[in-house]
Amino acid sequence: MILIESPAAIVMNEDAVKAYPDECCGFMYGNDDTTGSRRVSMALPVNNSSVINRKRRFEISPKDYMKAEKYALENNLQLLGVYHSHPDHPAEPSEHDRVAAQPFFSYMIISVLKGRVSNMRSWVLNDESRFDEEELN
């Protein structure tokens, strides 16, 4: 299960609307609790560095990943995952999303329909490198 605290959800949703009709992306920070649930307390937008169709792709540079890891260490947080938007598409991972995904991370997808947030869903890779949906609270 993953819990998104309100301030983090607001940042992700605002980023998704602002970037529309392009995909936005960013990092989710927080902590795992003793029951295995994740609590996202903070979200930080990052530049979509994709040079290919930004309306259908996002890319986070290696330099931004390094900065994100450093930020987590310096602030006693865990880098729990990545969020991104799907403009005018459902909040379901694409094959491109699956291939680029890393184990352990949660992948929050925000569906933005006609410039408004429609819904959010979170996904994690299973042992077969396929996405399973995380329960979202």
N, CA, C and O atoms as CSV, one atom per row, in Angstrom:
chain,resi,resn,atom,element,x,y,z
A,1,MET,N,N,0.842,-1.171,0.000
A,1,MET,CA,C,0.000,0.000,0.000
A,1,MET,C,C,0.894,1.244,0.000
A,1,MET,O,O,1.979,1.253,0.583
A,2,ILE,N,N,0.408,2.287,-0.669
A,2,ILE,CA,C,1.130,3.550,-0.705
A,2,ILE,C,C,0.172,4.665,-0.299
A,2,ILE,O,O,-0.945,4.755,-0.809
A,3,LEU,N,N,0.618,5.502,0.614
A,3,LEU,CA,C,-0.154,6.637,1.091
A,3,LEU,C,C,0.518,7.898,0.576
A,3,LEU,O,O,1.716,8.099,0.780
A,4,ILE,N,N,-0.247,8.738,-0.085
A,4,ILE,CA,C,0.274,10.005,-0.587
A,4,ILE,C,C,-0.273,11.110,0.301
A,4,ILE,O,O,-1.478,11.365,0.310
A,5,GLU,N,N,0.604,11.764,1.044
A,5,GLU,CA,C,0.159,12.872,1.879
A,5,GLU,C,C,-0.285,14.025,0.986
A,5,GLU,O,O,0.217,14.203,-0.123
A,6,SER,N,N,-1.229,14.795,1.489
A,6,SER,CA,C,-1.864,15.848,0.702
A,6,SER,C,C,-0.873,16.826,0.050
A,6,SER,O,O,-1.030,17.123,-1.134
A,7,PRO,N,N,0.136,17.337,0.764
A,7,PRO,CA,C,1.055,18.274,0.104
A,7,PRO,C,C,1.781,17.649,-1.101
A,7,PRO,O,O,2.013,18.326,-2.103
A,8,ALA,N,N,2.130,16.388,-1.004
A,8,ALA,CA,C,2.803,15.707,-2.123
A,8,ALA,C,C,1.836,15.522,-3.289
A,8,ALA,O,O,2.215,15.726,-4.442
A,9,ALA,N,N,0.600,15.142,-3.004
A,9,ALA,CA,C,-0.400,14.968,-4.059
A,9,ALA,C,C,-0.665,16.288,-4.775
A,9,ALA,O,O,-0.819,16.313,-5.996
A,10,ILE,N,N,-0.719,17.376,-4.025
A,10,ILE,CA,C,-0.948,18.690,-4.628
A,10,ILE,C,C,0.184,19.039,-5.587
A,10,ILE,O,O,-0.070,19.509,-6.696
A,11,VAL,N,N,1.426,18.816,-5.176
A,11,VAL,CA,C,2.586,19.109,-6.039
A,11,VAL,C,C,2.514,18.288,-7.325
A,11,VAL,O,O,2.714,18.829,-8.412
A,12,MET,N,N,2.234,16.998,-7.216
A,12,MET,CA,C,2.177,16.134,-8.399
A,12,MET,C,C,1.049,16.558,-9.338
A,12,MET,O,O,1.249,16.649,-10.550
A,13,ASN,N,N,-0.126,16.816,-8.783
A,13,ASN,CA,C,-1.270,17.205,-9.609
A,13,ASN,C,C,-1.037,18.548,-10.290
A,13,ASN,O,O,-1.343,18.704,-11.472
A,14,GLU,N,N,-0.497,19.518,-9.557
A,14,GLU,CA,C,-0.221,20.829,-10.153
A,14,GLU,C,C,0.827,20.724,-11.253
A,14,GLU,O,O,0.714,21.388,-12.283
A,15,ASP,N,N,1.845,19.894,-11.042
A,15,ASP,CA,C,2.879,19.696,-12.056
A,15,ASP,C,C,2.283,19.076,-13.319
A,15,ASP,O,O,2.627,19.469,-14.434
A,16,ALA,N,N,1.390,18.107,-13.135
A,16,ALA,CA,C,0.765,17.428,-14.273
A,16,ALA,C,C,-0.086,18.394,-15.098
A,16,ALA,O,O,-0.054,18.360,-16.328
A,17,VAL,N,N,-0.839,19.248,-14.421
A,17,VAL,CA,C,-1.687,20.219,-15.119
A,17,VAL,C,C,-0.829,21.276,-15.811
A,17,VAL,O,O,-1.103,21.657,-16.949
A,18,LYS,N,N,0.195,21.742,-15.129
A,18,LYS,CA,C,1.077,22.771,-15.700
A,18,LYS,C,C,1.786,22.268,-16.957
A,18,LYS,O,O,1.946,23.018,-17.919
A,19,ALA,N,N,2.208,21.014,-16.953
A,19,ALA,CA,C,2.957,20.449,-18.088
A,19,ALA,C,C,2.060,20.101,-19.274
A,19,ALA,O,O,2.535,20.022,-20.407
A,20,TYR,N,N,0.772,19.894,-19.023
A,20,TYR,CA,C,-0.158,19.478,-20.064
A,20,TYR,C,C,-0.061,20.413,-21.268
A,20,TYR,O,O,-0.061,21.627,-21.066
A,21,PRO,N,N,0.021,19.929,-22.494
A,21,PRO,CA,C,-0.271,18.577,-22.965
A,21,PRO,C,C,0.953,17.648,-22.988
A,21,PRO,O,O,0.882,16.543,-23.524
A,22,ASP,N,N,2.074,18.099,-22.406
A,22,ASP,CA,C,3.259,17.244,-22.314
A,22,ASP,C,C,3.195,16.426,-21.025
A,22,ASP,O,O,2.413,16.722,-20.121
A,23,GLU,N,N,4.035,15.392,-20.963
A,23,GLU,CA,C,4.158,14.608,-19.733
A,23,GLU,C,C,5.050,15.359,-18.755
A,23,GLU,O,O,6.060,15.945,-19.143
A,24,CYS,N,N,4.673,15.336,-17.505
A,24,CYS,CA,C,5.529,15.842,-16.438
A,24,CYS,C,C,6.209,14.654,-15.778
A,24,CYS,O,O,5.864,13.504,-16.048
A,25,CYS,N,N,7.168,14.931,-14.921
A,25,CYS,CA,C,7.793,13.864,-14.136
A,25,CYS,C,C,8.432,14.463,-12.895
A,25,CYS,O,O,8.704,15.662,-12.829
A,26,GLY,N,N,8.664,13.601,-11.914
A,26,GLY,CA,C,9.290,14.044,-10.682
A,26,GLY,C,C,9.522,12.878,-9.744
A,26,GLY,O,O,9.207,11.729,-10.055
A,27,PHE,N,N,10.073,13.195,-8.606
A,27,PHE,CA,C,10.438,12.189,-7.614
A,27,PHE,C,C,9.495,12.224,-6.419
A,27,PHE,O,O,8.954,13.271,-6.063
A,28,MET,N,N,9.309,11.057,-5.809
A,28,MET,CA,C,8.508,10.921,-4.595
A,28,MET,C,C,9.432,10.487,-3.458
A,28,MET,O,O,10.193,9.527,-3.583
A,29,TYR,N,N,9.346,11.216,-2.351
A,29,TYR,CA,C,10.169,10.942,-1.178
A,29,TYR,C,C,9.284,10.633,0.023
A,29,TYR,O,O,8.137,11.074,0.098
A,30,GLY,N,N,9.830,9.880,0.948
A,30,GLY,CA,C,9.121,9.568,2.181
A,30,GLY,C,C,9.811,8.434,2.885
A,30,GLY,O,O,11.040,8.364,2.916
A,31,ASN,N,N,9.014,7.536,3.455
A,31,ASN,CA,C,9.562,6.405,4.203
A,31,ASN,C,C,8.654,5.197,4.096
A,31,ASN,O,O,7.443,5.328,3.920
A,32,ASP,N,N,9.250,4.018,4.203
A,32,ASP,CA,C,8.503,2.777,4.356
A,32,ASP,C,C,8.229,2.614,5.843
A,32,ASP,O,O,9.081,2.940,6.669
A,33,ASP,N,N,7.057,2.116,6.191
A,33,ASP,CA,C,6.803,1.865,7.606
A,33,ASP,C,C,7.014,0.389,7.926
A,33,ASP,O,O,7.358,-0.398,7.044
A,34,THR,N,N,6.811,0.024,9.159
A,34,THR,CA,C,7.110,-1.338,9.605
A,34,THR,C,C,6.179,-2.380,9.001
A,34,THR,O,O,6.499,-3.568,9.012
A,35,THR,N,N,5.034,-1.957,8.474
A,35,THR,CA,C,4.097,-2.903,7.871
A,35,THR,C,C,4.352,-3.093,6.374
A,35,THR,O,O,3.653,-3.861,5.712
A,36,GLY,N,N,5.352,-2.393,5.848
A,36,GLY,CA,C,5.648,-2.495,4.421
A,36,GLY,C,C,4.920,-1.472,3.570
A,36,GLY,O,O,5.088,-1.439,2.351
A,37,SER,N,N,4.113,-0.639,4.207
A,37,SER,CA,C,3.439,0.429,3.470
A,37,SER,C,C,4.405,1.583,3.243
A,37,SER,O,O,5.357,1.788,3.996
A,38,ARG,N,N,4.130,2.322,2.187
A,38,ARG,CA,C,4.941,3.489,1.872
A,38,ARG,C,C,4.141,4.745,2.154
A,38,ARG,O,O,2.938,4.811,1.901
A,39,ARG,N,N,4.837,5.739,2.684
A,39,ARG,CA,C,4.223,7.031,2.946
A,39,ARG,C,C,5.026,8.083,2.188
A,39,ARG,O,O,6.179,8.363,2.513
A,40,VAL,N,N,4.385,8.659,1.165
A,40,VAL,CA,C,5.026,9.713,0.375
A,40,VAL,C,C,4.688,11.043,1.032
A,40,VAL,O,O,3.533,11.468,1.047
A,41,SER,N,N,5.708,11.691,1.571
A,41,SER,CA,C,5.502,12.959,2.268
A,41,SER,C,C,5.886,14.156,1.413
A,41,SER,O,O,5.543,15.293,1.735
A,42,MET,N,N,6.603,13.896,0.317
A,42,MET,CA,C,7.098,15.005,-0.491
A,42,MET,C,C,7.248,14.578,-1.947
A,42,MET,O,O,7.636,13.447,-2.240
A,43,ALA,N,N,6.939,15.488,-2.840
A,43,ALA,CA,C,7.165,15.271,-4.272
A,43,ALA,C,C,7.946,16.459,-4.806
A,43,ALA,O,O,7.702,17.606,-4.431
A,44,LEU,N,N,8.882,16.164,-5.684
A,44,LEU,CA,C,9.706,17.209,-6.285
A,44,LEU,C,C,9.670,17.080,-7.803
A,44,LEU,O,O,10.146,16.084,-8.348
A,45,PRO,N,N,9.114,18.074,-8.494
A,45,PRO,CA,C,9.133,18.029,-9.959
A,45,PRO,C,C,10.563,18.083,-10.494
A,45,PRO,O,O,11.465,18.640,-9.868
A,46,VAL,N,N,10.736,17.487,-11.666
A,46,VAL,CA,C,12.032,17.507,-12.338
A,46,VAL,C,C,11.765,17.733,-13.826
A,46,VAL,O,O,10.670,17.462,-14.318
A,47,ASN,N,N,12.759,18.225,-14.520
A,47,ASN,CA,C,12.631,18.501,-15.947
A,47,ASN,C,C,12.447,17.208,-16.742
A,47,ASN,O,O,13.189,16.244,-16.558
A,48,ASN,N,N,11.457,17.203,-17.620
A,48,ASN,CA,C,11.296,16.107,-18.567
A,48,ASN,C,C,12.347,16.325,-19.648
A,48,ASN,O,O,12.203,17.209,-20.492
A,49,SER,N,N,13.391,15.529,-19.620
A,49,SER,CA,C,14.511,15.736,-20.538
A,49,SER,C,C,14.383,14.939,-21.840
A,49,SER,O,O,15.341,14.839,-22.606
A,50,SER,N,N,13.209,14.377,-22.086
A,50,SER,CA,C,13.002,13.615,-23.310
A,50,SER,C,C,13.138,14.527,-24.532
A,50,SER,O,O,12.613,15.640,-24.558
A,51,VAL,N,N,13.852,14.030,-25.537
A,51,VAL,CA,C,13.970,14.770,-26.791
A,51,VAL,C,C,13.036,14.173,-27.841
A,51,VAL,O,O,12.929,14.677,-28.959
A,52,ILE,N,N,12.371,13.104,-27.462
A,52,ILE,CA,C,11.369,12.466,-28.312
A,52,ILE,C,C,10.013,12.955,-27.822
A,52,ILE,O,O,9.930,13.444,-26.695
A,53,ASN,N,N,9.000,12.854,-28.570
A,53,ASN,CA,C,7.621,13.238,-28.293
A,53,ASN,C,C,7.289,13.360,-26.798
A,53,ASN,O,O,6.900,12.375,-26.170
A,54,ARG,N,N,7.440,14.550,-26.231
A,54,ARG,CA,C,7.196,14.775,-24.807
A,54,ARG,C,C,5.716,14.657,-24.442
A,54,ARG,O,O,5.367,14.626,-23.262
A,55,LYS,N,N,4.866,14.592,-25.431
A,55,LYS,CA,C,3.440,14.383,-25.164
A,55,LYS,C,C,3.172,12.912,-24.821
A,55,LYS,O,O,2.119,12.586,-24.271
A,56,ARG,N,N,4.119,12.026,-25.142
A,56,ARG,CA,C,3.948,10.590,-24.905
A,56,ARG,C,C,5.136,9.947,-24.190
A,56,ARG,O,O,5.122,8.744,-23.929
A,57,ARG,N,N,6.162,10.736,-23.871
A,57,ARG,CA,C,7.352,10.174,-23.227
A,57,ARG,C,C,7.887,11.138,-22.173
A,57,ARG,O,O,7.790,12.359,-22.298
A,58,PHE,N,N,8.448,10.541,-21.140
A,58,PHE,CA,C,9.225,11.350,-20.199
A,58,PHE,C,C,10.565,10.666,-20.012
A,58,PHE,O,O,10.699,9.456,-20.194
A,59,GLU,N,N,11.536,11.455,-19.652
A,59,GLU,CA,C,12.864,10.934,-19.350
A,59,GLU,C,C,13.452,11.786,-18.240
A,59,GLU,O,O,13.328,13.011,-18.247
A,60,ILE,N,N,14.086,11.131,-17.298
A,60,ILE,CA,C,14.779,11.826,-16.212
A,60,ILE,C,C,16.265,11.572,-16.406
A,60,ILE,O,O,16.697,10.427,-16.543
A,61,SER,N,N,17.036,12.636,-16.417
A,61,SER,CA,C,18.469,12.511,-16.686
A,61,SER,C,C,19.178,11.810,-15.532
A,61,SER,O,O,18.737,11.892,-14.386
A,62,PRO,N,N,20.274,11.122,-15.833
A,62,PRO,CA,C,21.070,10.493,-14.767
A,62,PRO,C,C,21.523,11.506,-13.719
A,62,PRO,O,O,21.588,11.188,-12.532
A,63,LYS,N,N,21.832,12.714,-14.154
A,63,LYS,CA,C,22.253,13.765,-13.217
A,63,LYS,C,C,21.136,14.088,-12.234
A,63,LYS,O,O,21.392,14.289,-11.047
A,64,ASP,N,N,19.883,14.139,-12.727
A,64,ASP,CA,C,18.753,14.401,-11.833
A,64,ASP,C,C,18.523,13.241,-10.863
A,64,ASP,O,O,18.140,13.467,-9.715
A,65,TYR,N,N,18.751,12.005,-11.311
A,65,TYR,CA,C,18.651,10.857,-10.387
A,65,TYR,C,C,19.702,10.971,-9.287
A,65,TYR,O,O,19.417,10.709,-8.119
A,66,MET,N,N,20.917,11.361,-9.665
A,66,MET,CA,C,21.987,11.516,-8.670
A,66,MET,C,C,21.623,12.610,-7.667
A,66,MET,O,O,21.826,12.437,-6.465
A,67,LYS,N,N,21.093,13.724,-8.145
A,67,LYS,CA,C,20.666,14.801,-7.250
A,67,LYS,C,C,19.556,14.318,-6.320
A,67,LYS,O,O,19.532,14.673,-5.142
A,68,ALA,N,N,18.643,13.515,-6.846
A,68,ALA,CA,C,17.530,13.011,-6.045
A,68,ALA,C,C,18.027,12.107,-4.919
A,68,ALA,O,O,17.564,12.211,-3.783
A,69,GLU,N,N,18.960,11.232,-5.232
A,69,GLU,CA,C,19.534,10.351,-4.200
A,69,GLU,C,C,20.246,11.174,-3.122
A,69,GLU,O,O,20.117,10.900,-1.929
A,70,LYS,N,N,20.992,12.175,-3.558
A,70,LYS,CA,C,21.706,13.040,-2.618
A,70,LYS,C,C,20.711,13.783,-1.729
A,70,LYS,O,O,20.906,13.878,-0.517
A,71,TYR,N,N,19.647,14.308,-2.333
A,71,TYR,CA,C,18.624,15.022,-1.574
A,71,TYR,C,C,18.010,14.113,-0.504
A,71,TYR,O,O,17.828,14.525,0.641
A,72,ALA,N,N,17.699,12.889,-0.885
A,72,ALA,CA,C,17.113,11.941,0.064
A,72,ALA,C,C,18.056,11.705,1.245
A,72,ALA,O,O,17.627,11.734,2.398
A,73,LEU,N,N,19.326,11.473,0.962
A,73,LEU,CA,C,20.305,11.238,2.032
A,73,LEU,C,C,20.432,12.440,2.955
A,73,LEU,O,O,20.461,12.302,4.178
A,74,GLU,N,N,20.506,13.612,2.356
A,74,GLU,CA,C,20.688,14.835,3.145
A,74,GLU,C,C,19.462,15.191,3.990
A,74,GLU,O,O,19.582,15.925,4.971
A,75,ASN,N,N,18.306,14.686,3.625
A,75,ASN,CA,C,17.069,15.025,4.320
A,75,ASN,C,C,16.438,13.856,5.056
A,75,ASN,O,O,15.272,13.912,5.447
A,76,ASN,N,N,17.219,12.792,5.243
A,76,ASN,CA,C,16.770,11.615,5.982
A,76,ASN,C,C,15.447,11.072,5.435
A,76,ASN,O,O,14.531,10.746,6.189
A,77,LEU,N,N,15.372,10.983,4.104
A,77,LEU,CA,C,14.204,10.450,3.417
A,77,LEU,C,C,14.635,9.309,2.509
A,77,LEU,O,O,15.823,9.125,2.246
A,78,GLN,N,N,13.673,8.557,2.041
A,78,GLN,CA,C,13.931,7.544,1.025
A,78,GLN,C,C,13.379,8.052,-0.293
A,78,GLN,O,O,12.313,8.665,-0.342
A,79,LEU,N,N,14.113,7.791,-1.353
A,79,LEU,CA,C,13.595,8.045,-2.695
A,79,LEU,C,C,12.713,6.848,-3.017
A,79,LEU,O,O,13.211,5.768,-3.332
A,80,LEU,N,N,11.406,7.042,-2.936
A,80,LEU,CA,C,10.461,5.934,-3.066
A,80,LEU,C,C,10.037,5.652,-4.497
A,80,LEU,O,O,9.578,4.553,-4.810
A,81,GLY,N,N,10.191,6.641,-5.364
A,81,GLY,CA,C,9.779,6.389,-6.729
A,81,GLY,C,C,9.672,7.629,-7.568
A,81,GLY,O,O,10.180,8.699,-7.233
A,82,VAL,N,N,8.986,7.442,-8.680
A,82,VAL,CA,C,8.851,8.467,-9.707
A,82,VAL,C,C,7.366,8.632,-10.020
A,82,VAL,O,O,6.602,7.666,-10.029
A,83,TYR,N,N,6.984,9.870,-10.275
A,83,TYR,CA,C,5.643,10.105,-10.795
A,83,TYR,C,C,5.767,10.700,-12.189
A,83,TYR,O,O,6.765,11.339,-12.521
A,84,HIS,N,N,4.751,10.483,-12.985
A,84,HIS,CA,C,4.666,11.159,-14.280
A,84,HIS,C,C,3.212,11.182,-14.728
A,84,HIS,O,O,2.365,10.473,-14.187
A,85,SER,N,N,2.948,12.004,-15.716
A,85,SER,CA,C,1.572,12.144,-16.186
A,85,SER,C,C,1.377,11.461,-17.528
A,85,SER,O,O,2.321,11.249,-18.289
A,86,HIS,N,N,0.131,11.127,-17.791
A,86,HIS,CA,C,-0.303,10.618,-19.091
A,86,HIS,C,C,-1.368,11.572,-19.626
A,86,HIS,O,O,-2.542,11.451,-19.277
A,87,PRO,N,N,-0.963,12.525,-20.475
A,87,PRO,CA,C,-1.947,13.459,-21.037
A,87,PRO,C,C,-2.936,12.747,-21.956
A,87,PRO,O,O,-2.556,12.070,-22.911
A,88,ASP,N,N,-4.199,12.922,-21.640
A,88,ASP,CA,C,-5.301,12.361,-22.432
A,88,ASP,C,C,-5.188,10.849,-22.630
A,88,ASP,O,O,-5.565,10.312,-23.672
A,89,HIS,N,N,-4.667,10.184,-21.618
A,89,HIS,CA,C,-4.568,8.721,-21.594
A,89,HIS,C,C,-4.804,8.233,-20.169
A,89,HIS,O,O,-4.654,8.999,-19.217
A,90,PRO,N,N,-5.172,6.967,-20.020
A,90,PRO,CA,C,-5.409,6.421,-18.676
A,90,PRO,C,C,-4.127,6.357,-17.838
A,90,PRO,O,O,-3.018,6.407,-18.370
A,91,ALA,N,N,-4.299,6.248,-16.547
A,91,ALA,CA,C,-3.183,6.141,-15.603
A,91,ALA,C,C,-2.697,4.694,-15.529
A,91,ALA,O,O,-2.639,4.098,-14.453
A,92,GLU,N,N,-2.356,4.154,-16.673
A,92,GLU,CA,C,-1.856,2.773,-16.775
A,92,GLU,C,C,-0.486,2.804,-17.452
A,92,GLU,O,O,-0.279,3.558,-18.404
A,93,PRO,N,N,0.444,1.990,-16.966
A,93,PRO,CA,C,1.800,2.035,-17.527
A,93,PRO,C,C,1.850,1.519,-18.966
A,93,PRO,O,O,1.182,0.553,-19.333
A,94,SER,N,N,2.653,2.189,-19.744
A,94,SER,CA,C,2.909,1.754,-21.120
A,94,SER,C,C,4.051,0.739,-21.119
A,94,SER,O,O,4.700,0.522,-20.096
A,95,GLU,N,N,4.283,0.135,-22.253
A,95,GLU,CA,C,5.423,-0.773,-22.384
A,95,GLU,C,C,6.725,0.002,-22.175
A,95,GLU,O,O,7.666,-0.513,-21.571
A,96,HIS,N,N,6.776,1.221,-22.667
A,96,HIS,CA,C,7.962,2.073,-22.456
A,96,HIS,C,C,8.181,2.297,-20.957
A,96,HIS,O,O,9.314,2.239,-20.480
A,97,ASP,N,N,7.100,2.553,-20.216
A,97,ASP,CA,C,7.206,2.727,-18.760
A,97,ASP,C,C,7.773,1.468,-18.104
A,97,ASP,O,O,8.637,1.549,-17.231
A,98,ARG,N,N,7.282,0.312,-18.530
A,98,ARG,CA,C,7.720,-0.958,-17.933
A,98,ARG,C,C,9.195,-1.207,-18.188
A,98,ARG,O,O,9.923,-1.596,-17.275
A,99,VAL,N,N,9.641,-0.992,-19.406
A,99,VAL,CA,C,11.037,-1.260,-19.759
A,99,VAL,C,C,11.984,-0.335,-18.993
A,99,VAL,O,O,13.087,-0.741,-18.625
A,100,ALA,N,N,11.561,0.895,-18.753
A,100,ALA,CA,C,12.417,1.870,-18.071
A,100,ALA,C,C,12.354,1.757,-16.545
A,100,ALA,O,O,13.163,2.369,-15.847
A,101,ALA,N,N,11.412,0.988,-16.026
A,101,ALA,CA,C,11.188,0.913,-14.581
A,101,ALA,C,C,12.305,0.161,-13.865
A,101,ALA,O,O,12.991,-0.682,-14.443
A,102,GLN,N,N,12.461,0.498,-12.587
A,102,GLN,CA,C,13.448,-0.138,-11.721
A,102,GLN,C,C,12.737,-0.857,-10.577
A,102,GLN,O,O,11.679,-0.422,-10.124
A,103,PRO,N,N,13.322,-1.954,-10.115
A,103,PRO,CA,C,12.740,-2.625,-8.943
A,103,PRO,C,C,12.741,-1.686,-7.740
A,103,PRO,O,O,13.537,-0.749,-7.676
A,104,PHE,N,N,11.876,-1.933,-6.821
A,104,PHE,CA,C,11.714,-1.213,-5.563
A,104,PHE,C,C,10.895,0.060,-5.718
A,104,PHE,O,O,10.081,0.359,-4.844
A,105,PHE,N,N,11.072,0.815,-6.782
A,105,PHE,CA,C,10.377,2.088,-6.947
A,105,PHE,C,C,8.875,1.902,-7.127
A,105,PHE,O,O,8.410,0.916,-7.698
A,106,SER,N,N,8.146,2.871,-6.628
A,106,SER,CA,C,6.730,3.025,-6.951
A,106,SER,C,C,6.643,3.988,-8.128
A,106,SER,O,O,7.403,4.952,-8.219
A,107,TYR,N,N,5.708,3.711,-9.022
A,107,TYR,CA,C,5.511,4.554,-10.202
A,107,TYR,C,C,4.087,5.082,-10.203
A,107,TYR,O,O,3.138,4.367,-10.526
A,108,MET,N,N,3.960,6.358,-9.832
A,108,MET,CA,C,2.664,7.020,-9.804
A,108,MET,C,C,2.396,7.602,-11.187
A,108,MET,O,O,3.220,8.332,-11.737
A,109,ILE,N,N,1.241,7.272,-11.736
A,109,ILE,CA,C,0.845,7.822,-13.032
A,109,ILE,C,C,-0.413,8.650,-12.824
A,109,ILE,O,O,-1.386,8.198,-12.219
A,110,ILE,N,N,-0.370,9.865,-13.338
A,110,ILE,CA,C,-1.471,10.812,-13.200
A,110,ILE,C,C,-2.102,10.991,-14.572
A,110,ILE,O,O,-1.449,11.469,-15.500
A,111,SER,N,N,-3.346,10.619,-14.705
A,111,SER,CA,C,-4.072,10.812,-15.953
A,111,SER,C,C,-4.612,12.243,-15.980
A,111,SER,O,O,-5.315,12.674,-15.066
A,112,VAL,N,N,-4.266,12.969,-17.050
A,112,VAL,CA,C,-4.748,14.340,-17.228
A,112,VAL,C,C,-5.578,14.366,-18.503
A,112,VAL,O,O,-5.059,14.178,-19.604
A,113,LEU,N,N,-6.875,14.601,-18.336
A,113,LEU,CA,C,-7.792,14.626,-19.472
A,113,LEU,C,C,-8.238,16.059,-19.728
A,113,LEU,O,O,-8.840,16.697,-18.865
A,114,LYS,N,N,-7.935,16.557,-20.926
A,114,LYS,CA,C,-8.315,17.923,-21.327
A,114,LYS,C,C,-7.857,18.954,-20.303
A,114,LYS,O,O,-8.583,19.901,-20.000
A,115,GLY,N,N,-6.640,18.767,-19.768
A,115,GLY,CA,C,-6.054,19.737,-18.862
A,115,GLY,C,C,-6.449,19.623,-17.410
A,115,GLY,O,O,-6.082,20.474,-16.600
A,116,ARG,N,N,-7.202,18.569,-17.059
A,116,ARG,CA,C,-7.617,18.376,-15.668
A,116,ARG,C,C,-7.231,16.979,-15.194
A,116,ARG,O,O,-7.334,16.011,-15.947
A,117,VAL,N,N,-6.790,16.880,-13.956
A,117,VAL,CA,C,-6.433,15.581,-13.393
A,117,VAL,C,C,-7.677,14.714,-13.310
A,117,VAL,O,O,-8.692,15.105,-12.734
A,118,SER,N,N,-7.575,13.530,-13.898
A,118,SER,CA,C,-8.682,12.578,-13.886
A,118,SER,C,C,-8.526,11.585,-12.737
A,118,SER,O,O,-9.443,11.397,-11.938
A,119,ASN,N,N,-7.352,10.951,-12.662
A,119,ASN,CA,C,-7.074,10.048,-11.544
A,119,ASN,C,C,-5.582,9.765,-11.437
A,119,ASN,O,O,-4.790,10.112,-12.313
A,120,MET,N,N,-5.230,9.118,-10.323
A,120,MET,CA,C,-3.843,8.734,-10.033
A,120,MET,C,C,-3.845,7.253,-9.671
A,120,MET,O,O,-4.721,6.770,-8.955
A,121,ARG,N,N,-2.847,6.552,-10.181
A,121,ARG,CA,C,-2.680,5.145,-9.821
A,121,ARG,C,C,-1.191,4.877,-9.655
A,121,ARG,O,O,-0.364,5.504,-10.318
A,122,SER,N,N,-0.851,3.947,-8.772
A,122,SER,CA,C,0.544,3.634,-8.513
A,122,SER,C,C,0.842,2.174,-8.858
A,122,SER,O,O,0.002,1.292,-8.677
A,123,TRP,N,N,2.045,1.943,-9.354
A,123,TRP,CA,C,2.452,0.638,-9.856
A,123,TRP,C,C,3.844,0.279,-9.359
A,123,TRP,O,O,4.678,1.157,-9.141
A,124,VAL,N,N,4.093,-1.020,-9.180
A,124,VAL,CA,C,5.423,-1.538,-8.835
A,124,VAL,C,C,5.713,-2.751,-9.709
A,124,VAL,O,O,4.806,-3.476,-10.118
A,125,LEU,N,N,7.002,-2.954,-9.988
A,125,LEU,CA,C,7.389,-4.138,-10.762
A,125,LEU,C,C,7.307,-5.380,-9.886
A,125,LEU,O,O,7.694,-5.350,-8.718
A,126,ASN,N,N,6.804,-6.468,-10.452
A,126,ASN,CA,C,6.818,-7.745,-9.736
A,126,ASN,C,C,8.062,-8.541,-10.143
A,126,ASN,O,O,8.898,-8.041,-10.895
A,127,ASP,N,N,8.185,-9.772,-9.651
A,127,ASP,CA,C,9.367,-10.593,-9.933
A,127,ASP,C,C,9.492,-10.992,-11.393
A,127,ASP,O,O,10.562,-11.415,-11.829
A,128,GLU,N,N,8.413,-10.863,-12.154
A,128,GLU,CA,C,8.444,-11.187,-13.590
A,128,GLU,C,C,8.625,-9.929,-14.444
A,128,GLU,O,O,8.418,-9.961,-15.657
A,129,SER,N,N,9.012,-8.828,-13.806
A,129,SER,CA,C,9.205,-7.539,-14.485
A,129,SER,C,C,7.939,-7.035,-15.166
A,129,SER,O,O,7.991,-6.421,-16.231
A,130,ARG,N,N,6.816,-7.303,-14.538
A,130,ARG,CA,C,5.523,-6.771,-14.965
A,130,ARG,C,C,5.012,-5.872,-13.841
A,130,ARG,O,O,5.400,-6.025,-12.683
A,131,PHE,N,N,4.145,-4.942,-14.197
A,131,PHE,CA,C,3.599,-4.034,-13.195
A,131,PHE,C,C,2.419,-4.644,-12.462
A,131,PHE,O,O,1.542,-5.261,-13.066
A,132,ASP,N,N,2.412,-4.458,-11.143
A,132,ASP,CA,C,1.260,-4.724,-10.283
A,132,ASP,C,C,0.809,-3.385,-9.730
A,132,ASP,O,O,1.632,-2.525,-9.414
A,133,GLU,N,N,-0.490,-3.211,-9.616
A,133,GLU,CA,C,-1.000,-1.965,-9.063
A,133,GLU,C,C,-0.877,-1.983,-7.547
A,133,GLU,O,O,-1.188,-2.982,-6.898
A,134,GLU,N,N,-0.422,-0.876,-6.996
A,134,GLU,CA,C,-0.343,-0.703,-5.542
A,134,GLU,C,C,-1.654,-0.111,-5.052
A,134,GLU,O,O,-2.248,0.746,-5.707
A,135,GLU,N,N,-2.090,-0.573,-3.904
A,135,GLU,CA,C,-3.255,0.050,-3.275
A,135,GLU,C,C,-2.880,1.473,-2.879
A,135,GLU,O,O,-1.855,1.695,-2.233
A,136,LEU,N,N,-3.701,2.421,-3.262
A,136,LEU,CA,C,-3.424,3.836,-3.056
A,136,LEU,C,C,-4.366,4.403,-2.012
A,136,LEU,O,O,-5.585,4.289,-2.139
A,137,ASN,N,N,-3.802,5.015,-0.977
A,137,ASN,CA,C,-4.581,5.696,0.072
A,137,ASN,C,C,-4.203,7.150,0.128
A,137,ASN,O,O,-4.744,7.897,0.943
